[in-house]
Amino acid sequence: MKQSIESAKEVAHATSGAIAKTASFITSSILEVGKGVFSPLSRSHSSAPRAEPGAAPGIEQYIHKEDPSLNVDITVIDYGGSEHTTRTFDDIDAALAHPRAANPHVRWINIDGLRPSVVNAVCQYYDIHTLSAEDVIHTYQRPKVEVFDDHMIVIARQLQLANDTLKNEQVSFFLFQDTLITFQEVPGDVFDPVRKRLLKSTGRFRSYKADYLFYALLDSIVDHLFPLLEAYGIAMEEMELEILEDPSTRSQQKLFSMKRDLSLQRRVLWPIRELTDQLYRDESGLIHPDLKTYYRDIQDHTMQVIDLLETYRDTASGLTDLYQTSVGNKMNEIMKVLTIMASFFIPITFFAGVYGMNFEYIPELGWKYAYPVFWGGCLSMTLGLAIFFWRKGWIGPK
């Protein structure tokens, strides 16, 4: 029992350390790149054209317009019991025709790249409606759930930091009883922890169908946002110090870009909250009743992320006010210095103006000590002003 507790502590410590390292890496990237990291969240543009107004519905119209140079990576994972196989294909027909093993009971087909002909082939093979196939190609979809007789279609958004850029990508899920199909716009995702868990011969993956795999992938999308938002929080703390010490235009640009990112992330996360609530209340039978609690947990995590996001948005607004205040204070200090310097020269300018006039009869012009007395008067007035400003606390140590 003692060994089990110690092992659990070691696992927890290792997990917290991994999360801290991930947050530290993302934060360092954010602070190093600056404005470039906080570029607007933009969808990854696929080669499939956008539908023209009034065009016929369905995916058929896009097949003859597709870009032949678009690469598509197809991965087929079969698992179940003690078996696990992973194969990659370049041809979608070969991937679909690949026979299942006798023992594995779940198949995961992951497709990176949105080629209309590939999407159409998958939808025809699994008898998926052409409008659903069109939703896969149109990557500006709002996260949603659509339930049919034998399958479910889920459109979600995946946020991750890739190549020092915050990437917003659409991920489309087609959930059947024993098959899960995922379409991603480009290679690279947050599903590697799930792939590692699939390699183990024990666990809930071996007990449930594709519904648990779908839960694990959706949970990875949501949980990946925690270290990302934590990195934003650390970056805001660093930016606060930067604004207090030396507010600059670069700080303002970074702050505005960060606020834009947080606002767009909020637009992504709120529909996911509604999506998870629909999955929790689903009665189609595609999701096992025992797994409803797990989907409810995703919704709780989504709410936590939204709360963090709202907190950071308020913090960003506060930093904007702090920047304006810091710039105003800095400008006031500059004007104060210039005003004091001008005040020192006002009496000297007056004396110089009087004795610089071209009148012929000025009594002091013929006086032997006029020049030293002039300088004495200027220095006396300057010294007197300096003492006056110092007593008022306008100059000198605070």
ZIWOUR-V839848 format. One record per residue. N is the residue number from 0. PHI is phi in radians with two decimals (* if undefined). PSI is psi in whole degrees, -180 to 180 (999 if undefined). OMEGA is omega in whole degrees, -180 to 180 (999 if undefined). Layout:
BEGIN
N:PHI:PSI:OMEGA + N:PHI:PSI:OMEGA
END
This chain:
BEGIN
0:*:-42:179 + 1:-1.11:-41:179 + 2:-1.10:-38:179 + 3:-1.13:-41:179 + 4:-1.12:-43:180 + 5:-1.12:-39:178 + 6:-1.13:-41:178 + 7:-1.10:-40:178 + 8:-1.11:-41:179 + 9:-1.10:-42:179 + 10:-1.11:-44:179 + 11:-1.10:-41:179 + 12:-1.13:-42:179 + 13:-1.13:-40:179 + 14:-1.12:-46:179 + 15:-1.11:-37:177 + 16:-1.13:-40:179 + 17:-1.15:-40:178 + 18:-1.13:-42:179 + 19:-1.11:-42:179 + 20:-1.12:-41:179 + 21:-1.09:-46:179 + 22:-1.10:-40:179 + 23:-1.11:-41:180 + 24:-1.13:-45:-179 + 25:-1.14:-41:-180 + 26:-1.10:-45:179 + 27:-1.06:-38:178 + 28:-1.14:-42:-180 + 29:-1.10:-47:-177 + 30:-1.24:-31:-178 + 31:-1.30:-43:-176 + 32:-1.41:-32:177 + 33:1.29:-123:-173 + 34:-1.09:-34:-176 + 35:-1.10:-35:-180 + 36:-1.21:-35:-177 + 37:-1.59:38:174 + 38:-1.27:157:-176 + 39:-1.04:146:174 + 40:-1.17:118:-179 + 41:-2.26:143:180 + 42:-1.24:147:177 + 43:-1.25:127:-175 + 44:-1.45:118:175 + 45:-1.52:169:-178 + 46:-1.38:-10:179 + 47:-1.24:132:-177 + 48:-1.28:156:176 + 49:-1.42:147:-177 + 50:-1.17:137:176 + 51:-1.41:149:178 + 52:-0.99:130:179 + 53:1.47:4:-179 + 54:-1.25:160:179 + 55:-1.18:140:180 + 56:-1.28:158:178 + 57:1.87:171:-175 + 58:-1.60:-13:-174 + 59:-1.03:-35:-176 + 60:-1.20:-17:-176 + 61:-1.63:-15:-173 + 62:-1.12:-42:-178 + 63:-1.40:-5:179 + 64:-1.82:0:-173 + 65:-1.21:156:180 + 66:-1.46:117:-178 + 67:-1.18:-18:-179 + 68:-1.48:-3:-179 + 69:-1.24:122:179 + 70:-1.47:141:178 + 71:-2.24:124:177 + 72:-1.83:126:-177 + 73:-2.05:125:178 + 74:-2.13:130:179 + 75:-2.05:120:179 + 76:-2.03:122:175 + 77:-1.97:130:180 + 78:-2.57:161:-180 + 79:2.70:141:-176 + 80:1.11:-123:178 + 81:-1.87:9:-176 + 82:-1.73:149:176 + 83:-2.77:123:178 + 84:-2.34:141:178 + 85:-2.24:127:-180 + 86:-2.35:148:177 + 87:-2.01:146:-178 + 88:-2.37:152:172 + 89:-1.78:-19:-178 + 90:-1.99:129:-176 + 91:-1.22:-34:179 + 92:-1.12:-40:178 + 93:-1.15:-38:180 + 94:-1.16:-42:-179 + 95:-1.24:-33:-179 + 96:-1.46:-8:-178 + 97:-1.11:126:-176 + 98:-1.24:148:175 + 99:-1.37:150:175 + 100:-1.28:167:-176 + 101:-1.21:-41:-175 + 102:-1.48:-46:-177 + 103:-0.99:139:-178 + 104:-2.05:0:179 + 105:-2.30:137:177 + 106:-2.13:132:176 + 107:-2.04:117:177 + 108:-1.88:115:179 + 109:-1.96:127:-177 + 110:-2.12:119:177 + 111:-1.76:116:-177 + 112:1.99:134:-176 + 113:-1.90:80:174 + 114:-1.64:123:-175 + 115:-0.95:-39:-179 + 116:-1.14:-36:178 + 117:-1.21:-45:179 + 118:-1.07:-41:180 + 119:-1.14:-39:179 + 120:-1.11:-43:179 + 121:-1.12:-44:-177 + 122:-1.18:-36:176 + 123:-1.20:-38:-179 + 124:-1.16:-40:-177 + 125:-1.76:11:177 + 126:1.00:53:178 + 127:-1.76:141:-175 + 128:-1.09:147:-177 + 129:-1.15:-28:177 + 130:-1.22:-33:175 + 131:-1.18:-38:176 + 132:-1.11:-37:178 + 133:-1.14:-35:178 + 134:-1.10:-31:178 + 135:-1.17:-40:-179 + 136:-1.25:-40:-180 + 137:-1.40:97:-172 + 138:-1.46:14:176 + 139:-1.78:19:-177 + 140:-1.20:147:172 + 141:-1.39:139:178 + 142:-0.90:132:-175 + 143:-2.77:171:177 + 144:-2.28:133:174 + 145:-2.27:126:-175 + 146:-1.90:130:177 + 147:-2.07:-174:-174 + 148:-1.10:-48:-174 + 149:-2.07:4:180 + 150:-2.70:170:-179 + 151:-2.33:140:178 + 152:-2.00:127:-179 + 153:-2.20:126:175 + 154:-1.86:123:-179 + 155:-2.27:169:177 + 156:-2.02:140:179 + 157:-2.06:119:179 + 158:-1.88:131:177 + 159:-2.76:158:178 + 160:-1.63:114:-178 + 161:-2.30:126:-180 + 162:0.94:45:177 + 163:1.04:28:178 + 164:-2.39:136:178 + 165:-1.36:116:-173 + 166:-1.83:132:177 + 167:-1.99:112:-172 + 168:-2.19:142:175 + 169:-1.50:134:175 + 170:-2.12:125:-178 + 171:-1.87:129:-180 + 172:-1.96:134:171 + 173:-2.07:107:-174 + 174:-1.80:120:171 + 175:-1.97:-180:-179 + 176:-1.06:-48:-176 + 177:-2.14:15:-178 + 178:-2.45:137:174 + 179:-2.24:127:180 + 180:-2.03:129:179 + 181:-2.15:135:176 + 182:-2.00:128:176 + 183:-2.14:150:-177 + 184:-1.19:-45:-177 + 185:-2.41:160:176 + 186:-1.12:153:-180 + 187:1.82:117:-178 + 188:-2.61:-170:-180 + 189:-1.91:22:-173 + 190:-1.68:4:-178 + 191:-1.03:-40:176 + 192:-1.02:-36:178 + 193:-1.20:-41:179 + 194:-1.08:-37:178 + 195:-1.19:-38:178 + 196:-1.17:-31:180 + 197:-1.17:-23:-179 + 198:-1.23:-22:-180 + 199:-1.33:148:-177 + 200:-1.55:1:179 + 201:-2.18:170:177 + 202:1.97:177:-176 + 203:-1.23:-21:177 + 204:-1.02:-32:-178 + 205:-1.46:-14:-177 + 206:-1.70:-29:-176 + 207:-1.94:172:180 + 208:-1.53:-151:-177 + 209:-1.24:-15:-179 + 210:-1.12:-36:179 + 211:-1.27:-36:176 + 212:-1.09:-43:178 + 213:-1.07:-42:177 + 214:-1.04:-45:-177 + 215:-1.10:-40:-180 + 216:-1.20:-44:179 + 217:-1.15:-37:178 + 218:-1.13:-36:177 + 219:-1.13:-39:179 + 220:-1.08:-44:-178 + 221:-1.28:-46:-177 + 222:-1.15:-26:179 + 223:-1.14:-18:-179 + 224:-1.33:-21:-178 + 225:-1.10:-55:178 + 226:-1.12:-30:179 + 227:-1.14:-47:179 + 228:-1.22:-34:176 + 229:-1.08:-38:177 + 230:-1.13:-38:176 + 231:-1.10:-40:179 + 232:-1.09:-43:178 + 233:-1.15:-40:179 + 234:-1.10:-36:178 + 235:-1.16:-38:177 + 236:-1.10:-43:177 + 237:-1.12:-38:-180 + 238:-1.20:-33:178 + 239:-1.07:-45:177 + 240:-1.11:-40:179 + 241:-1.10:-40:-180 + 242:-1.19:-40:-180 + 243:-1.18:-37:-177 + 244:-1.41:-48:-176 + 245:-2.69:83:178 + 246:-1.15:132:-178 + 247:-2.39:171:178 + 248:-1.11:-35:178 + 249:-1.08:-40:178 + 250:-1.08:-40:179 + 251:-1.13:-42:179 + 252:-1.11:-44:178 + 253:-1.08:-41:-178 + 254:-1.17:-44:179 + 255:-1.12:-40:178 + 256:-1.13:-39:178 + 257:-1.13:-43:178 + 258:-1.09:-38:178 + 259:-1.14:-41:178 + 260:-1.09:-47:-178 + 261:-1.11:-38:179 + 262:-1.14:-41:-180 + 263:-1.24:-34:175 + 264:-1.11:-37:177 + 265:-1.08:-39:178 + 266:-1.14:-28:178 + 267:-1.40:-39:-170 + 268:-1.36:-35:-178 + 269:-1.07:-44:176 + 270:-1.10:-32:178 + 271:-1.13:-35:176 + 272:-1.06:-45:178 + 273:-1.15:-37:-180 + 274:-1.08:-47:-179 + 275:-1.14:-32:177 + 276:-1.17:-38:176 + 277:-1.13:-40:179 + 278:-1.13:-38:179 + 279:-1.14:-34:-178 + 280:-1.67:6:-176 + 281:-1.13:139:180 + 282:-2.19:22:-178 + 283:-1.36:-17:-177 + 284:1.57:-6:178 + 285:-1.29:-23:178 + 286:-1.92:125:-178 + 287:-1.09:138:-179 + 288:-0.98:-32:-180 + 289:-1.19:-19:-178 + 290:-1.61:-5:-179 + 291:-1.05:-35:179 + 292:-1.10:-35:179 + 293:-1.18:-40:177 + 294:-1.18:-33:174 + 295:-1.11:-34:178 + 296:-1.14:-37:176 + 297:-1.08:-41:179 + 298:-1.09:-40:177 + 299:-1.09:-42:178 + 300:-1.12:-38:178 + 301:-1.09:-42:178 + 302:-1.13:-38:177 + 303:-1.10:-43:179 + 304:-1.12:-41:179 + 305:-1.10:-41:178 + 306:-1.08:-44:177 + 307:-1.07:-42:-179 + 308:-1.10:-43:178 + 309:-1.12:-39:178 + 310:-1.09:-44:-179 + 311:-1.22:-31:175 + 312:-1.13:-42:176 + 313:-1.12:-39:178 + 314:-1.11:-42:179 + 315:-1.11:-39:176 + 316:-1.13:-40:177 + 317:-1.12:-37:178 + 318:-1.16:-33:176 + 319:-1.11:-45:177 + 320:-1.12:-39:178 + 321:-1.11:-39:178 + 322:-1.11:-46:179 + 323:-1.08:-41:178 + 324:-1.14:-43:-180 + 325:-1.12:-42:178 + 326:-1.13:-40:178 + 327:-1.10:-43:178 + 328:-1.12:-41:179 + 329:-1.11:-41:178 + 330:-1.15:-39:177 + 331:-1.09:-40:178 + 332:-1.12:-40:179 + 333:-1.12:-45:179 + 334:-1.13:-34:178 + 335:-1.13:-45:179 + 336:-1.10:-45:-179 + 337:-1.13:-39:179 + 338:-1.14:-43:179 + 339:-1.12:-42:178 + 340:-1.09:-42:178 + 341:-1.13:-36:180 + 342:-1.12:-37:178 + 343:-1.09:-34:-175 + 344:-1.59:-8:-180 + 345:-1.08:-52:179 + 346:-1.14:-36:178 + 347:-1.13:-41:178 + 348:-1.11:-37:179 + 349:-1.10:-48:179 + 350:-1.06:-46:-179 + 351:-1.11:-35:179 + 352:-1.19:-40:-179 + 353:-1.15:-50:-176 + 354:-1.49:0:174 + 355:-1.67:1:178 + 356:-1.26:151:-174 + 357:-1.61:33:173 + 358:-1.30:142:-176 + 359:-1.30:-37:-176 + 360:-1.91:94:172 + 361:-2.06:119:-171 + 362:-0.96:-40:-174 + 363:-1.31:-12:-176 + 364:-1.14:-31:-179 + 365:-1.69:6:-179 + 366:-1.47:138:-175 + 367:-1.13:-37:-175 + 368:-1.76:17:-177 + 369:-1.08:-43:-176 + 370:-1.13:-52:178 + 371:-1.12:-34:178 + 372:-1.15:-37:177 + 373:-1.03:-49:180 + 374:-1.16:-36:177 + 375:-1.10:-41:178 + 376:-1.14:-41:179 + 377:-1.09:-47:-179 + 378:-1.17:-35:180 + 379:-1.16:-44:179 + 380:-1.12:-40:179 + 381:-1.14:-44:179 + 382:-1.12:-39:179 + 383:-1.12:-42:177 + 384:-1.12:-40:179 + 385:-1.07:-43:179 + 386:-1.15:-40:179 + 387:-1.10:-47:179 + 388:-1.11:-37:-179 + 389:-1.16:-42:179 + 390:-1.17:-31:176 + 391:-1.31:-12:-178 + 392:1.44:16:-179 + 393:-1.45:-25:175 + 394:-2.29:166:-179 + 395:1.57:-176:-179 + 396:-1.16:144:-179 + 397:-1.33:999:999
END
